[in-house]
Amino acid sequence: MMRLDGKIALVTGASSGLGRHFAQRLAAQGATVLAAARRSTPLEALSEEIAREGGACHPVTMDVTDPASVAEAFARIARDGHGPLAILVNNAGVATTRAAIEMSAEEWQGVLAPNLTGAFLVARHAAQAMEGAGGSIVNVASILGERVAKGLAAYAASKAALIQLTKALALEWAPRGIRVNALAPGYIETDLNRAFFASPAGQRLIARIPQQRLGQMEDLDGPLLLLCSQASAYMTGAVIAIDGGHLVSGL
Ligand SMILES: NC(=O)c1ccc[n+]([C@@H]2O[C@H](COP(=O)([O-])OP(=O)(O)OC[C@H]3O[C@@H](n4cnc5c(N)ncnc54)[C@H](OP(=O)(O)O)[C@@H]3O)[C@@H](O)[C@H]2O)c1
């Protein structure tokens, strides 16, 4: 039920971390993956790795904050015959840690532009590229879209807005057969945050998670495949937390 054979899936932010992992998982389920990000070298390496494992993946260079870059990337996807699109994993995002009182307008925009505006731009193009055949859009939000933490005002605001965008698009696009849902990961260990979580501050944070451990990227696989596949045919506008109980930690 969770196989994706013959489906074309676009994953943004596929050059590292969660997005790279999502691309590998979708390819392993039989999807042809279009791996998008600004840096082409890691996308090419990922595509070769997936090909060696018997899957299909093509790099798509795209800056989600630049409307012209997004439009050009979708034109390239259509020109290369990768259609109709069936799945979008809207994963590209940045987290800048800065006390709100010190945050410049540029830094604020630097978070809101990829995390919110970029997700909208890519979703709108993707909905068109689904060509009336329906599809599934999965927005990668965060538990910080529902709770807050110091130094992350812009990030938390961007992810809360992404959750509302998920619901608004689910409502508008249900008649087109497009489902729009969100994953809200808690703290997931990646190459970029491993050193922090090994530090005393990181260890204190882990102690506050009810399951007392960090999430691993594999913890996201089930929910990802659920939302991307027909197993969730009657789900739209839903937000799924994958956080070891962090959102329900006691006050
Ligand atoms: N790791 C966690 O604990 C965690 C928890 C909750 C939610 N998340 C969310 O999961 C997503 C991935 O996070 P991650 O931890 O995997 O971070 P990451 O390793 O820093 O990956 C971020 C990805 O986004 C891409 N990206 C950034 N700006 C972009 C732009 N303007 N245009 C196109 N691509 C862009 C980056 O590629 P380029 O630099 O090559 O463009 C990179 O592939 C983010 O939305 C994040 O908020 C992560």
The ligand as an SDF file (V2000), in Angstrom:
LIG
                    3D

 48 52  0  0  0  0  0  0  0  0999 V2000
   16.7360   18.3960   11.8260 N   0  0  0  0  0  0  0  0  0  0  0  0
   15.7250   18.6220   12.6510 C   0  0  0  0  0  0  0  0  0  0  0  0
   15.7920   18.3300   13.8560 O   0  0  0  0  0  0  0  0  0  0  0  0
   14.4370   19.2110   12.1370 C   0  0  0  0  0  0  0  0  0  0  0  0
   13.3410   19.2350   13.0080 C   0  0  0  0  0  0  0  0  0  0  0  0
   12.1340   19.7580   12.5610 C   0  0  0  0  0  0  0  0  0  0  0  0
   12.0370   20.2460   11.2730 C   0  0  0  0  0  0  0  0  0  0  0  0
   13.1180   20.2360   10.4500 N   0  0  0  0  0  0  0  0  0  0  0  0
   12.9270   20.7700    9.1080 C   0  0  0  0  0  0  0  0  0  0  0  0
   13.3810   19.8350    8.1690 O   0  0  0  0  0  0  0  0  0  0  0  0
   13.8370   20.4900    6.9990 C   0  0  0  0  0  0  0  0  0  0  0  0
   15.2500   20.0060    6.6670 C   0  0  0  0  0  0  0  0  0  0  0  0
   16.1010   20.3040    7.7600 O   0  0  0  0  0  0  0  0  0  0  0  0
   17.5530   19.6530    7.9520 P   0  0  0  0  0  0  0  0  0  0  0  0
   17.7550   19.4980    9.4110 O   0  0  0  0  0  0  0  0  0  0  0  0
   17.6900   18.5000    7.0530 O   0  0  0  0  0  0  0  0  0  0  0  0
   18.4660   20.8810    7.4720 O   0  0  0  0  0  0  0  0  0  0  0  0
   19.7000   20.9860    6.4430 P   0  0  0  0  0  0  0  0  0  0  0  0
   20.5590   19.7660    6.5280 O   0  0  0  0  0  0  0  0  0  0  0  0
   20.3050   22.3260    6.6920 O   0  0  0  0  0  0  0  0  0  0  0  0
   18.9930   20.9690    5.0190 O   0  0  0  0  0  0  0  0  0  0  0  0
   18.2960   22.0760    4.5320 C   0  0  0  0  0  0  0  0  0  0  0  0
   18.0940   21.8740    3.0450 C   0  0  0  0  0  0  0  0  0  0  0  0
   17.3390   22.9830    2.5400 O   0  0  0  0  0  0  0  0  0  0  0  0
   17.9860   23.4520    1.3800 C   0  0  0  0  0  0  0  0  0  0  0  0
   17.7160   24.8690    1.1930 N   0  0  0  0  0  0  0  0  0  0  0  0
   17.9300   25.8740    2.0840 C   0  0  0  0  0  0  0  0  0  0  0  0
   17.6150   27.0520    1.5330 N   0  0  0  0  0  0  0  0  0  0  0  0
   17.1950   26.7910    0.2600 C   0  0  0  0  0  0  0  0  0  0  0  0
   16.7670   27.5910   -0.8210 C   0  0  0  0  0  0  0  0  0  0  0  0
   16.6950   28.9260   -0.7280 N   0  0  0  0  0  0  0  0  0  0  0  0
   16.4020   26.9770   -1.9840 N   0  0  0  0  0  0  0  0  0  0  0  0
   16.4780   25.6340   -2.1020 C   0  0  0  0  0  0  0  0  0  0  0  0
   16.8910   24.8290   -1.1140 N   0  0  0  0  0  0  0  0  0  0  0  0
   17.2520   25.4010    0.0460 C   0  0  0  0  0  0  0  0  0  0  0  0
   19.4630   23.1330    1.5720 C   0  0  0  0  0  0  0  0  0  0  0  0
   20.1200   22.9650    0.3180 O   0  0  0  0  0  0  0  0  0  0  0  0
   21.0790   24.0390   -0.4130 P   0  0  0  0  0  0  0  0  0  0  0  0
   21.8740   24.7110    0.6610 O   0  0  0  0  0  0  0  0  0  0  0  0
   21.8980   23.1790   -1.3360 O   0  0  0  0  0  0  0  0  0  0  0  0
   20.1530   24.9360   -1.1410 O   0  0  0  0  0  0  0  0  0  0  0  0
   19.3920   21.7990    2.2780 C   0  0  0  0  0  0  0  0  0  0  0  0
   19.3060   20.7450    1.3450 O   0  0  0  0  0  0  0  0  0  0  0  0
   13.7650   21.9900    7.2980 C   0  0  0  0  0  0  0  0  0  0  0  0
   12.5560   22.5100    6.7720 O   0  0  0  0  0  0  0  0  0  0  0  0
   13.7340   22.0280    8.8140 C   0  0  0  0  0  0  0  0  0  0  0  0
   13.1040   23.1740    9.3010 O   0  0  0  0  0  0  0  0  0  0  0  0
   14.3240   19.7290   10.8510 C   0  0  0  0  0  0  0  0  0  0  0  0
  1  2  1  0
  2  3  2  0
  2  4  1  0
  4  5  1  0
  4 48  2  0
  5  6  2  0
  6  7  1  0
  7  8  2  0
  8  9  1  0
  8 48  1  0
  9 10  1  0
  9 46  1  0
 10 11  1  0
 11 12  1  0
 11 44  1  0
 12 13  1  0
 13 14  1  0
 14 15  2  0
 14 16  1  0
 14 17  1  0
 17 18  1  0
 18 19  2  0
 18 20  1  0
 18 21  1  0
 21 22  1  0
 22 23  1  0
 23 24  1  0
 23 42  1  0
 24 25  1  0
 25 26  1  0
 25 36  1  0
 26 27  1  0
 26 35  1  0
 27 28  2  0
 28 29  1  0
 29 30  1  0
 29 35  2  0
 30 31  1  0
 30 32  2  0
 32 33  1  0
 33 34  2  0
 34 35  1  0
 36 37  1  0
 36 42  1  0
 37 38  1  0
 38 39  2  0
 38 40  1  0
 38 41  1  0
 42 43  1  0
 44 45  1  0
 44 46  1  0
 46 47  1  0
M  CHG  2   8   1  16  -1
M  END
$$$$
